[in-house]
């Protein structure tokens, strides 16, 4: 399974920290955004740390995964672009069809 196939299994989400989050140094009621550690753990277990019973995503390491996914997308895009250019060249090389003149 490619990096991209694994990455698309994750959801980007937003949330508001609850009162229990103050024990983690977060501010209750503060908005935040990211990914869900349990979802990350299923596809990239090496990116999840467990501390004091809480799962944490190693966002710094996630950057490397994102870079590789962008490379996969670029390779796919380059391949598709080459196919388009080849098809356009074939279409230009075809002699024009005779147009039927109205009788």
C-alpha angles and dihedrals in degrees: 000000000000125000089250092052089053095043095053089062088071125085125216106224142177126214145165118242114243129217093271090062092073088079086063093051094259126130115246110240094021116133120234141171136210141095132305112261093216090055092047090048091058094058105020106025091167089067096060124083125191117214126167090349094305126111117229128191115228095226092180090060090044088066090069090053090050092050091053091048090053089051090053091050091049092051090050091047092049090050092050091046090053090051091050092050091049092050092047090051090051091049092051091049093056113099112245115262116247109257115229112239117222112256 
